[in-house]
Amino acid sequence: MIIKEQLYRKCNEALQERLKHIKKSILDLEEALQSETKSSAGDKHETGRAMIQIEREKAGQQLIGIQNNQELLQKIDCNAKHTNIALGSVVYTSQHNYFISISEGKIKLEDVSFYAISPQSPIAQLLLGKAEGDIISFRNNPFTVLKVI
């Protein structure tokens, strides 16, 4: 279970870092919008406000994505043992190792690499429900599930 806890912690730390960054961006955009409101009027002023508003909306969408990932991550029980691959499973295959959680990319623990992937990702969709010994083919590349934690 230690490996699952470490992977969970790495994903959570990455999310917290992104959350901190996006909140700062939103704050900066709010300040820029306030500053733009105080500046001169005219088309240039309206264009500046519109650009800031667009950036603020993008940041808001990113914030929603981070919050959704936090909710997904909170559903993972690090103490759960899986025989079939599900959310929260650590999966060792003949090709790569995966942590079915959130899309966080490559995580290296000691000398072993894992890919934190979302259950909605194409590879996770193939893995979900499978068990040790099952063979999966992804992009015409077959691999075997070696171990599920």
C-alpha positions as CSV (number, residue, x, y, z in Angstrom):
1,M,0.0,0.0,0.0
2,I,3.0,2.3,0.5
3,I,3.5,2.7,-3.2
4,K,-0.2,3.7,-3.7
5,E,0.1,6.2,-0.9
6,Q,3.2,7.7,-2.4
7,L,1.6,8.0,-5.8
8,Y,-1.5,9.5,-4.3
9,R,0.6,12.0,-2.4
10,K,2.5,13.0,-5.6
11,C,-0.8,13.5,-7.5
12,N,-2.2,15.5,-4.6
13,E,0.9,17.7,-4.3
14,A,0.8,18.4,-8.0
15,L,-2.9,19.4,-7.8
16,Q,-2.2,21.7,-4.9
17,E,0.6,23.4,-6.8
18,R,-1.6,23.9,-9.8
19,L,-4.4,25.2,-7.6
20,K,-2.1,27.7,-5.9
21,H,-0.8,28.9,-9.4
22,I,-4.3,29.2,-10.9
23,K,-5.6,31.1,-7.8
24,K,-2.7,33.5,-8.1
25,S,-3.5,34.0,-11.8
26,I,-7.1,34.7,-11.1
27,L,-6.1,37.3,-8.4
28,D,-3.7,38.9,-10.8
29,L,-6.4,39.1,-13.5
30,E,-8.8,40.6,-11.0
31,E,-6.3,43.3,-10.2
32,A,-5.6,43.9,-13.9
33,L,-9.3,44.3,-14.5
34,Q,-9.6,46.8,-11.6
35,S,-6.6,48.7,-13.0
36,E,-8.1,48.6,-16.5
37,T,-11.4,50.0,-15.2
38,K,-9.6,53.0,-13.7
39,S,-7.7,53.8,-17.0
40,S,-8.9,55.7,-20.0
41,A,-12.1,55.0,-21.9
42,G,-12.4,54.1,-25.6
43,D,-11.9,51.2,-27.9
44,K,-8.5,50.4,-26.5
45,H,-9.9,50.3,-23.0
46,E,-12.7,47.9,-24.0
47,T,-10.3,45.6,-25.9
48,G,-8.1,45.4,-22.8
49,R,-11.0,44.6,-20.6
50,A,-12.3,42.0,-23.0
51,M,-8.9,40.3,-23.2
52,I,-8.6,40.2,-19.4
53,Q,-12.2,38.8,-19.1
54,I,-11.3,36.0,-21.6
55,E,-8.2,35.1,-19.6
56,R,-10.3,35.1,-16.4
57,E,-12.8,32.7,-18.0
58,K,-10.0,30.4,-19.1
59,A,-8.5,30.5,-15.5
60,G,-12.0,29.7,-14.1
61,Q,-12.3,26.7,-16.4
62,Q,-8.9,25.5,-15.2
63,L,-10.0,25.9,-11.6
64,I,-13.0,23.8,-12.3
65,G,-10.8,21.1,-13.8
66,I,-8.6,21.1,-10.8
67,Q,-11.5,20.9,-8.4
68,N,-12.9,18.0,-10.4
69,N,-9.6,16.2,-10.2
70,Q,-9.5,16.8,-6.4
71,E,-12.9,15.2,-6.1
72,L,-11.8,12.2,-8.2
73,L,-8.6,11.9,-6.1
74,Q,-10.6,12.0,-2.8
75,K,-12.6,8.9,-4.0
76,I,-9.4,6.8,-3.9
77,D,-9.0,4.6,-0.9
78,C,-5.2,3.9,-0.6
79,N,-6.0,0.9,1.6
80,A,-8.3,-0.8,-0.9
81,K,-6.9,-3.9,-2.5
82,H,-8.0,-4.5,-6.0
83,T,-8.2,-7.8,-7.9
84,N,-9.7,-6.1,-10.9
85,I,-8.4,-2.7,-12.1
86,A,-10.5,0.2,-10.9
87,L,-10.1,3.8,-9.8
88,G,-7.1,3.9,-7.4
89,S,-5.4,0.7,-8.7
90,V,-1.7,0.6,-9.2
91,V,-1.1,-1.5,-12.3
92,Y,2.1,-3.1,-13.4
93,T,2.2,-4.3,-17.0
94,S,4.8,-5.8,-19.3
95,Q,5.0,-2.3,-20.9
96,H,4.4,0.4,-18.3
97,N,3.1,0.9,-14.8
98,Y,0.0,2.9,-14.1
99,F,-1.9,4.6,-11.3
100,I,-5.5,4.9,-12.2
101,S,-6.3,8.3,-10.6
102,I,-6.0,11.7,-12.4
103,S,-4.1,12.7,-15.5
104,E,-0.8,13.8,-14.0
105,G,1.7,12.1,-16.3
106,K,4.9,10.4,-15.4
107,I,5.8,10.0,-11.7
108,K,9.1,8.4,-10.7
109,L,9.4,6.6,-7.3
110,E,12.9,5.5,-6.6
111,D,13.8,3.8,-9.9
112,V,10.3,2.8,-11.0
113,S,8.2,5.0,-13.3
114,F,4.4,5.2,-13.2
115,Y,1.9,7.0,-15.3
116,A,-0.9,8.7,-13.4
117,I,-3.8,8.4,-15.8
118,S,-7.4,9.4,-15.7
119,P,-10.0,6.6,-15.8
120,Q,-11.4,8.3,-18.9
121,S,-8.1,8.0,-20.8
122,P,-8.0,5.5,-23.7
123,I,-5.5,3.2,-22.0
124,A,-7.4,3.3,-18.7
125,Q,-10.6,2.4,-20.5
126,L,-8.8,-0.7,-21.8
127,L,-7.4,-1.6,-18.4
128,L,-10.5,-1.0,-16.2
129,G,-12.0,-4.3,-15.1
130,K,-9.0,-6.4,-16.1
131,A,-7.0,-8.6,-13.8
132,E,-3.5,-10.1,-13.4
133,G,-2.6,-12.2,-16.4
134,D,-5.0,-10.4,-18.8
135,I,-3.6,-9.3,-22.2
136,I,-4.5,-6.0,-23.6
137,S,-3.7,-4.5,-27.0
138,F,-3.3,-0.7,-27.2
139,R,-2.4,0.7,-30.7
140,N,-1.7,-2.8,-31.9
141,N,0.8,-3.3,-29.1
142,P,-0.1,-6.2,-26.8
143,F,0.9,-6.2,-23.2
144,T,0.1,-8.2,-20.1
145,V,-1.2,-7.1,-16.7
146,L,1.4,-8.4,-14.3
147,K,0.2,-7.1,-11.0
148,V,-2.7,-5.1,-9.6
149,I,-2.6,-3.3,-6.2
